[in-house]
Amino acid sequence: MKRLLLSLLFISSFCAKAQEEMPDHDITMFDLVATADTFAIANPVAIAHRRGYENQPVFIDNNSLYFTRMDDVNADVWLWQMGHEVAITKTLESEYSPTPIPLRKGALSTVRVEHDGTQRLWQINSDGSFELLFSDVKPVGYHVWQEDNVALFVLGQPHRLEVTSLGQATTKLVDDNIGRCLALIPGSSKISYTTEEEGYHQLRTWDFSDSSSAELMKLPEQSQDYAWLNTEQLITSDGEQLLWWDQQQKSWFPVTMPESIQLSGITRLAISPNKRKIAIVHHKNKALN
């Protein structure tokens, strides 16, 4: 009975985290333009504008991305490609956080909520079949890959950052009290994550090459989601305004946004490999529908 209650607590915690991102969000893609001294977004394209939960975009190339959509009671992985969308999964379970696996061509990983509520990391093969990756690591909330290494947000009291590699049965605890956003720093062996401090999120790194960690900077107030442009620049949001960080100047600057479009409830961000597109999860906006 105690085990069942703990399991229900973890499931409830994950659902609460998902609900933070859930209230009728859309995914819109913009051109990301670098000017002489700042960045700007322009030319919005609707990626996912149905009612309900549409979230967790991730680019697979410069013109295609995966995202999570909940049409009914279950969440599935969808692919958007050059204006067309197709369901990758349609199961009795729920699949979240679709992420390409770098060293397994055509495969992607997903956090799967199984029939009994267990949340583990699975692989979706190119033929649509599923393969369990780490049977004993649960409940998983989010994850990010660095080659064959993976960093995992494991739900608990508090939430933990654990790392492992393909083929390994155990994990290493890196940190706890972490935020939901895990990201690979481009061109490096490092991933980034945040720890929840009093009133803000502290950005930190973990380096798979030497198992070292480092503290970077505080994210702006109300910020916890972000996406890297390169090793020294990233973009985040306070919910309404996009902001970018320059490591050389050690300061935040506003991203120029279209005056005709006022975004609100901005959460997840994803940047294309060529750094010319950005996908933004935000509250529904009549100007974009």
C-alpha positions, 0 to 999 in steps of 0.5 A: 500500500505504501509503495502504491501511494508513493507511485501515485505521488510521483505520477501526480507530481509529473502530471502537475509539472505537465499541467504547468505547461498545459493550459491551451498552449500553441507552438509557433515557429519564427525566423530568428534573425541575428543583427549587428547587436541583437536578435529578432524574431519575425514571420510566424508559422503555426506549427500546432494550434489545436485546442489542448496540450501541444508542447515540447518541440524539438527540431530534427533538422532545419525544416522539421520538428517533433512535438507532443500533442494530447488529442484525448486522454493520451499524449502522442508524438507528432512530426511537423514537416514543411507545413504537414503533420503526422502522428508518430505514435497512437497508443493506449499509453502516453508519450512525452518529450520526443528526442532524437537519439544521436547515435541511433539513426532514425530512432528517438527516445520518449518518456512513456507513461505506461498502463500502471503509471510507470514513467520510463525512457523508451526508444521508438524505432523507425518501424514504430516499435518500442524498446525500453532503454533503462528498466530500473530508472523511474519515474523519468520526467525529462531527458537530454542526450549527449552522444550515447550519454543521457541526463535524466530528470527523475521525479522525487522529493526533491527532483534529481538529475541523474546521468547514465549511458546507453547499455548501462544499468545504473545511474549517477546522481549529479544534483537535486532540486532541479528544474525541468529544462535540460539542454545540450550545449552545442559543440560541447560535451556539456549539458545544462540544467537549473536548480531551483533557488529562492525566487529564481533558477540557477543555470548550471552545467555537467560535463560528460567528458570529465564528470565536472560541474559548474555554475553559470548564471541566474536566469531572469525572474520568472524564467526556467526554460531556455535554448542554446544558440552556441556555447556562449549565447542562449535565449530564455523568456520571462513569459512575455518577452524573449531575452538572450544572454551574452557570455562575453558581456555577462548580461541579458538583452531583449530579443526584438519581437513583432509589435503586432504580436504580443505573446504570453505564457511563453514556456518551451523554446527550441532552436533549429540546427542552423540557428535560423528558426525558433519554435516557441510554446505560448498561450493561444493568440488570436493574432496567430490563429 
